[in-house]
Amino acid sequence: MSLNRELQLKAVDNFNTPLYLYDGDRVVQCYRELYDFIKWPKLKIHYAMKANYNFQLLKLLNAQGAALDTVSPAEVLLAFKAGFSHDRIIYTANNMTEDEVDMVNSLGVLMNIGSLSRLERFGEKYPGSEICLRFNPDVVDGGHKHIMTGGDLTKFGILMKDVDQVVEIVKKYELTVVGIHEHTGSGLQHTESVFQSMKNIMTIATVERFPDLKFLDFGGGFKVPYEPNEARIDYVAMGAEITRLFSEYCTEYGKELEMYFEPGKYIVAEAGYLLVEVNTIKDNNGRMIVGCNSGFPQLIRPMLYDAYHHIVNLSNPDGEMKKYDICGNICETGDRFAEQREIAEIREGDILSIENSGAYCYSMGSVYNLRPMPAEVVIYEGEVKLARKAVTNEELINSILD
Ligand SMILES: Cc1ncc(COP(=O)(O)O)c(C=O)c1O
């Protein structure tokens, strides 16, 4: 299922390191799989483009007829450029400014509103509009505390107990609520959390309160394995329960509604590789420190979330397994992709592949230490395409001066 070693090394020969390499076929396959898991005739998958906004990947998903979850005006503009029409985009930014609301609304994109005060201001300015409402599902789950979005400690969504206030505001401004949304977290650890959030949202999304619903949107968060022995969630079983719950709800509501999910990680995480070159090895009194030509600004998940990314030595796959700290080129001690990790013997000049680097890797990138972001290459149906050039030092400096 993964891109083989030869293809990865060939990409390095052609495009140098550091390099982000994506398997476009895998992205399309993961997107399509979701329709096999969740057998609801009116299922619509909104890819959460914050996970990876690579333009070629967006175009592949657009060709599949995918929809999008967007969180900033620039994401919406990029989505349009990739061919997505306004009716396939939802806008779920948080703490939106007036300007961005005006801009996104004027483009005909459905606003997903997650606070009472924003709802009031939106209604006042745009009475009679169609809207979606984001509620906090009051379920706490996710791969790390920074990416749990339900429960009292988060800034996201309207509390369910405030639903009657919501209904009052909606009536006052003659708004039409076409969708109700929740997102529990990213990297959900328990399938039960998905079911519980669905049930909680269904309790408040009654036909009496919201008679014009077209869809319920249950967010993203589908976990993928990052560690070699990590079990894959049984998404077929999970999909069957999701469909059962939704079917029951629709019967009660009196209409077959659309069901939306908005996964990011599930669609792109496993399709990405960050390829780096080792340039320095130190023996710190027995602790082997490996230095390479990338760093946490180019892949921050290990540092930010203690995330595990599997690392393979492409240049010496059959070498003796040894323990290493894999470090980057940034002036911070925490700049490590892996700590005390067993990897086939590493030598200076070797190419390492940091796997599962398709989601929240390039897209969370920065230029800390003024090291420009690397190139991105997409392989799809045998074609290798440079999707984005590496930023040069000169371009980086010029963009600062401009
Ligand atoms: C509102 C919303 N929807 C969808 C997602 C996608 O989550 P994931 O990539 O874990 O599927 C996120 C990510 O945090 C989100 O905030």
The ligand as an SDF file (V2000), in Angstrom:
LIG
                    3D

 16 16  0  0  0  0  0  0  0  0999 V2000
  -14.2420   21.2750   12.3560 C   0  0  0  0  0  0  0  0  0  0  0  0
  -13.2710   20.2340   11.9290 C   0  0  0  0  0  0  0  0  0  0  0  0
  -13.6740   19.3220   11.0360 N   0  0  0  0  0  0  0  0  0  0  0  0
  -12.8400   18.3550   10.5970 C   0  0  0  0  0  0  0  0  0  0  0  0
  -11.5510   18.2580   11.0610 C   0  0  0  0  0  0  0  0  0  0  0  0
  -10.6770   17.1640   10.5270 C   0  0  0  0  0  0  0  0  0  0  0  0
  -10.1830   16.3310   11.5120 O   0  0  0  0  0  0  0  0  0  0  0  0
   -9.3510   15.0420   11.1040 P   0  0  0  0  0  0  0  0  0  0  0  0
   -8.2540   15.4920   10.2290 O   0  0  0  0  0  0  0  0  0  0  0  0
   -8.8670   14.4690   12.3690 O   0  0  0  0  0  0  0  0  0  0  0  0
  -10.2770   14.1320   10.3830 O   0  0  0  0  0  0  0  0  0  0  0  0
  -11.0860   19.1830   11.9910 C   0  0  0  0  0  0  0  0  0  0  0  0
   -9.7240   19.0840   12.5000 C   0  0  0  0  0  0  0  0  0  0  0  0
   -9.3680   19.4510   13.5560 O   0  0  0  0  0  0  0  0  0  0  0  0
  -11.9730   20.2080   12.4390 C   0  0  0  0  0  0  0  0  0  0  0  0
  -11.5870   21.1030   13.3270 O   0  0  0  0  0  0  0  0  0  0  0  0
  1  2  1  0
  2  3  1  0
  2 15  2  0
  3  4  2  0
  4  5  1  0
  5  6  1  0
  5 12  2  0
  6  7  1  0
  7  8  1  0
  8  9  2  0
  8 10  1  0
  8 11  1  0
 12 13  1  0
 12 15  1  0
 13 14  2  0
 15 16  1  0
M  END
$$$$
